[in-house]
Amino acid sequence: MRFVVHCLDKPEALSLRLSNYEAHKDYLASGKVATVVSGPLVADDLETMIGSLFIFEAASKDEVVAFNRADPFTQAGVWETVTIHPFLMRVDNRS
């Protein structure tokens, strides 16, 4: 099953985000939950990172919740809000 994880950073969290970025990338690459798509959300200036969006493949929502709790960004307090929803992909226009 796929799950969408939408995270918005706390105000002024950019320095926390940047200082934990490598650990976050390494964690995603650990393979405990399969990352289908991921990347930062950006402000209207198209540069300033303000959150994260993930699509994960996992057996259950509980598995995704646990994976997110152990993410270095969560541990460092980067995100103010995190929402996790099951996702039924209907269209995939990637080549």
C-alpha positions, 0 to 999 in steps of 0.5 A: 500500500502507498502512503502520502506523508505531508510535513510542514516545518516549524517557523524558523526551522531551516537551520535545523533542517539543513544541519540534519539533512544528511542524516535524513537522506541516509535514513530514507535510504536505509530501506526500512520503508520504501520511498517511492517519491520524496522531496522538500516543499518550498515557499512561494520564492521557489527556494526556501524549504518549508516542509517535506512530501513523501510517498512511501510503500509499506505494509501498514500505516503503523509502519509509516508512522513508526518510520516517520517518528524515527526520522532525524527530522522528527527527532530534531524537531524540524516539523510542526505538523505531519499528516499521513494518509493511505494513497491510491495512485490512479495516474502516474505520468512519469516516463 
